[in-house]
Amino acid sequence: MPRLLYINEKFGHDATIILESGDACWISVGKKGVLVRSHKHNFWGGLLGGVFGPKLYQERNIYQALSVAQALASTFPPVPQIRCRDMILRAFCTAVWQCSSPERVKAILNDPELLAA
């Protein structure tokens, strides 16, 4: 079962979720879009993973990211552990929560059907 490491909505909008595979996914939502990266869940991975980890998803158009977030919110049921006020962050966290590996996260978030929404 995935585990929520943290959600930060005070100094930016980001979250880290530990997947079943043991990898961590860092989700960042900003004024300029959404970025999801993967890294190993250890000291160095946690320290540098948000900067150097492989990109699983990146959208620089916030309106397109909102469209994808709305499609994700209608696709995946809410998760009680994810309590975000930011709708975009909540939708992406919920989608990542449903995945067991970074490869699955990449496949789900880059699904052409979501991009067409």
N, C-alpha and C positions, 0 to 999 in steps of 0.2 A: 504494500500500500504506500502511495506517495506521502511525503511529509512536508509540511510548510515550514520553512526555516525562518522567514521573516517577511513582513510587508511594511514598507515605508511610504507613508503619505505625507509626512511632515516636511522633509527636505528633498522633495522630488517624488516621483511615483515609480517605485520599483518593488520587486518581490523576488524571492528565491525559493524554488521548490525542488526538493530532493526526490528524484524519480525512483521507481522500483529497481532500476539497473544500478543505482548507487551514484549516478551522475546528477549534477545539479543544473537547473535551468534558471537563468537570471532574466527577468522580464523587466524592461524599462519603457515607460510611457512618458513622453515629453511633448512640448509644443511643436516639435519638428518631426514627430512620428513615433514609431514603436520599434524596439530592438529586442530580440531574444537571442541569448547566447548560452552555450553549454560549457560546462567545465567539470573537472573531477572534484568531488566533495572531500577536500583536504585543506590544509593550511594554505599552501601555495595556490591551489586552484581557487579557493575562496578569495584570496588576496588579489590575484591577477586574472582570474577567469572572466570577469566582466569586461576586461580590456582586451585580453588576448585569446579568449576562448572562441571556438568556431561559431560563426553566425548561423543560426537556424532560421531566422526570419528578420527581415528589415523592411520597413515601409516608411518612406520619408514624407509621403503625402498624408497628413493627418486625417483628411476627409476619407481617403481610401482605407486608412486604418480603422476609422469609425465604422465604415461599411463592413469591413471584415469582422470587427468586434460584434456588430449587430447580428451577423450571420452565425458567429460562434455562440452567442448568447441564446439564439433560437435552436441551435443544434444540440448543445450540451446542457444537462440539468444542473441547477445550482448545487454548489458544494458548501455545506455548513461551515467548514473550517475557513473558508475564504470570505472574509468580512471587509470588503473594500467599499469605499464610497465612490471611487472612480469607476465608472461603468466599463471603460476600455480595459483598464488593468484587471478588473474582476473577470471580464470575458476571456482575456488571454490566459489568466491564471487557471480558470476553470478548464479551458481546453488543454493546457499543459498537464493539469492534474489527471486527466483521463489517459495520458500516454505513459508507456512503460519505459521508453528509451528516447534518447535525443533524435534518432532517426525517425521515429514515429511522430515526434513533435514537429520536425521539419516537414514531413509528409502532410500532416494535418493542416498546419498553418499556411503552407504554400499550395494548398488544394486549389486548382483552377476554378472550381465551383464557388469557393469563398471569394475569390478575386472578382468574379463576375457579379457578385451580389451588389 
